[in-house]
Amino acid sequence: MAPYKKNRNQPEGDGIIRVRLPRDNQVLGLVEQRLGASRMRIRCFDGKTRICRIPGRLKRSLWVRAGDTVLVEPWELGGDAKGDILYKYRGAQVDILKKKGLLKAAEEFEEF
């Protein structure tokens, strides 16, 4: 039997975790509903609800479900109605974002 291999994508227990922070016009959001065809309805923390898609380069590597915290980049032409999903945060990363104060509005969304 082959020895058990650790998943390389998950960080070690006590190691330092790097968290990707929003830049320029990027926003954090919560996935409300999956709509199909790699599109989702996301409630962003800037107070807007956007229909966002997963770009083709990330379709096979980024698996998103309802309730996940994601990083969204709004479209320039679509305005505030559409955007692209760039990154999905894991549980430990969400905790770090809450400690930094970037997810203050997350408690309001969890009440629903």
C-alpha positions as CSV (number, residue, x, y, z in Angstrom):
1,M,0.0,0.0,0.0
2,A,1.3,3.5,-0.9
3,P,1.9,5.9,2.0
4,Y,-0.7,8.6,2.6
5,K,0.1,11.9,0.7
6,K,-0.9,15.3,2.1
7,N,-2.9,17.6,-0.1
8,R,-0.5,20.2,-1.4
9,N,-3.3,22.8,-1.9
10,Q,-4.1,23.0,1.8
11,P,-1.9,25.0,4.2
12,E,-0.1,23.3,7.1
13,G,-1.6,23.6,10.6
14,D,0.8,26.1,12.2
15,G,2.2,27.8,9.2
16,I,1.6,31.4,8.1
17,I,-1.4,31.7,5.8
18,R,-1.2,34.4,3.1
19,V,-4.6,36.0,2.4
20,R,-5.3,37.6,-0.9
21,L,-6.8,41.1,-0.3
22,P,-9.0,43.1,-2.6
23,R,-7.1,45.6,-4.9
24,D,-8.3,48.5,-6.9
25,N,-12.0,47.9,-7.7
26,Q,-12.2,44.3,-6.4
27,V,-14.8,43.5,-3.8
28,L,-15.5,40.6,-1.3
29,G,-18.8,38.8,-1.5
30,L,-20.9,35.9,-0.5
31,V,-22.4,33.4,-3.0
32,E,-26.2,33.4,-2.6
33,Q,-27.2,31.1,-5.4
34,R,-25.8,29.1,-8.2
35,L,-27.5,29.8,-11.5
36,G,-25.8,27.3,-13.8
37,A,-23.4,27.7,-16.7
38,S,-20.6,28.9,-14.2
39,R,-22.7,31.8,-13.2
40,M,-23.7,32.8,-9.6
41,R,-25.7,35.4,-7.8
42,I,-23.3,37.1,-5.3
43,R,-24.1,39.6,-2.6
44,C,-21.1,41.9,-2.5
45,F,-20.0,43.8,0.7
46,D,-20.4,47.1,-1.1
47,G,-24.2,46.6,-0.9
48,K,-24.8,45.4,-4.5
49,T,-26.0,42.1,-5.8
50,R,-24.1,40.9,-9.0
51,I,-24.4,38.1,-11.4
52,C,-20.9,36.8,-11.6
53,R,-19.2,34.2,-13.7
54,I,-16.1,32.0,-13.3
55,P,-13.7,32.9,-16.2
56,G,-12.6,30.1,-18.5
57,R,-9.1,29.8,-17.1
58,L,-10.5,29.0,-13.7
59,K,-13.5,26.9,-14.6
60,R,-11.9,23.5,-13.8
61,S,-9.9,24.6,-10.8
62,L,-12.4,26.8,-8.9
63,W,-15.3,25.0,-7.3
64,V,-17.8,27.4,-5.6
65,R,-20.9,26.6,-3.6
66,A,-23.6,28.7,-2.0
67,G,-22.3,30.4,1.2
68,D,-18.7,30.6,0.1
69,T,-16.7,33.9,0.5
70,V,-15.2,35.0,-2.9
71,L,-13.2,37.8,-4.4
72,V,-15.2,39.6,-7.2
73,E,-14.0,42.0,-9.9
74,P,-16.9,44.0,-11.3
75,W,-17.0,44.5,-15.1
76,E,-16.1,47.9,-16.4
77,L,-18.8,47.8,-19.2
78,G,-21.5,45.8,-17.3
79,G,-21.4,48.3,-14.5
80,D,-22.6,47.2,-11.1
81,A,-24.7,44.3,-12.4
82,K,-22.0,41.8,-13.5
83,G,-18.5,40.6,-12.5
84,D,-15.9,37.9,-12.5
85,I,-15.0,35.6,-9.6
86,L,-11.3,35.6,-9.1
87,Y,-10.7,33.7,-5.9
88,K,-12.5,31.6,-3.3
89,Y,-11.4,32.0,0.4
90,R,-11.0,28.9,2.7
91,G,-12.2,28.8,6.3
92,A,-9.0,29.9,7.9
93,Q,-8.6,32.7,5.4
94,V,-12.2,33.9,6.1
95,D,-11.3,34.0,9.9
96,I,-8.2,36.2,9.1
97,L,-10.3,38.6,7.0
98,K,-12.8,38.9,9.9
99,K,-9.9,39.7,12.3
100,K,-8.7,42.4,9.9
101,G,-12.2,43.9,9.8
102,L,-12.8,43.4,6.1
103,L,-15.8,41.1,6.7
104,K,-17.8,43.2,9.2
105,A,-20.9,42.9,7.1
106,A,-20.6,39.1,7.0
107,E,-22.4,38.8,10.3
108,E,-25.4,40.6,8.8
109,F,-25.6,38.2,5.9
110,E,-25.3,35.1,8.1
111,E,-28.6,36.1,9.9
112,F,-30.7,35.1,6.9
